[in-house]
């Protein structure tokens, strides 16, 4: 059974940092592209960052220079380091693993990030 379990969310003050983790099980994690999405209240889900199986990354313009996506294939875990957080980063963050080659896609349950003073 495939599972993606996010952790690391919480309440942080503006300018603070959080690191989200996404632990995968039951899948060949290293061949999947991993992405982080977020969804704020009343807004559509948006792509925040992505990292391919080869380690190439890309970011939404709104988080470039502040967020860093990474992965540790030995631990079947992906990460999103979030620095200089702003109130507009407040959202539920979801990890997503997708393999076009295998034709499979999985989502985590989401973790809440709240940036507020």
C-alpha positions in Angstrom: 0.0 0.0 0.0 1.4 3.4 -1.1 1.5 6.1 1.5 2.8 9.7 1.5 3.0 11.2 4.9 3.7 14.9 5.3 5.0 16.4 8.5 6.6 19.6 9.7 3.8 22.1 9.3 2.8 24.5 12.1 2.5 28.1 13.2 5.4 30.4 12.5 5.9 34.2 12.6 6.6 36.2 9.5 10.3 35.8 8.5 10.5 32.5 10.2 11.4 29.1 8.7 9.8 25.6 8.5 10.9 22.4 6.9 8.3 20.1 5.5 8.9 16.4 5.0 7.1 13.9 2.9 7.9 10.2 3.7 7.0 7.7 1.0 6.4 4.0 1.5 5.2 1.2 -0.8 6.6 2.7 -3.9 9.8 3.0 -5.8 10.3 6.6 -4.6 13.6 7.3 -6.5 11.9 7.1 -10.0 9.2 9.6 -9.2 9.1 13.3 -9.7 8.2 14.9 -6.4 6.2 18.1 -6.1 4.9 20.3 -3.4 1.5 22.0 -3.9 -0.3 24.4 -1.6 -3.9 25.5 -1.3 -5.0 28.6 0.6 -8.6 29.1 1.8 -10.8 30.1 -1.2 -8.0 29.6 -3.7 -7.0 26.9 -6.2 -4.3 24.5 -5.5 -1.0 25.8 -6.9 2.4 24.2 -7.6 5.1 25.4 -5.3 8.2 23.4 -6.3 9.2 20.2 -8.1 12.2 17.9 -8.2 12.7 15.2 -10.8 14.2 11.8 -10.2 17.4 13.2 -11.6 17.4 16.1 -9.1 16.4 19.0 -11.4 14.3 21.6 -9.6 11.9 24.4 -10.4 9.9 26.8 -8.3 6.9 29.1 -8.5 8.0 32.7 -8.9 6.4 33.5 -5.5 8.8 31.3 -3.6 12.1 31.5 -5.6 15.0 32.4 -3.4 13.0 31.5 -0.2 12.1 27.8 -0.6 14.3 24.9 -1.4 13.0 21.4 -2.5 15.2 18.4 -2.0 15.0 14.6 -1.7 16.9 11.8 0.0 16.3 8.6 -2.0 18.0 6.5 0.7 15.3 7.6 3.1 12.4 7.7 0.6 11.7 11.2 1.8 11.3 14.6 0.2 11.7 18.0 1.8 10.6 21.6 1.4 12.8 24.1 3.3 10.8 27.3 3.6 12.6 30.4 4.8 11.6 34.1 5.1 8.0 33.0 5.4 5.2 35.5 4.6 1.6 35.6 5.7 0.6 34.8 2.1 2.5 31.5 2.4 -0.3 30.3 4.7 -1.9 27.3 3.2 -2.3 23.5 3.4 0.8 22.0 1.7 0.6 18.7 -0.1 3.3 16.5 -1.5 2.7 14.7 -4.8 4.7 11.9 -6.4 4.2 11.3 -10.1 5.7 8.9 -12.6 4.6 9.3 -16.2 6.6 6.2 -17.1 4.7 4.0 -14.6 1.5 5.9 -15.1 1.0 6.5 -11.4 0.5 9.5 -9.1 0.0 9.8 -5.4 -0.9 12.5 -2.9 -0.2 13.1 0.7 -2.9 14.1 3.2 -1.6 17.7 3.6 0.0 19.7 6.4 -1.1 23.1 7.6 1.3 26.0 7.5 0.2 29.2 9.1 2.4 32.3 9.0 1.1 34.9 11.5 2.3 37.2 14.2 
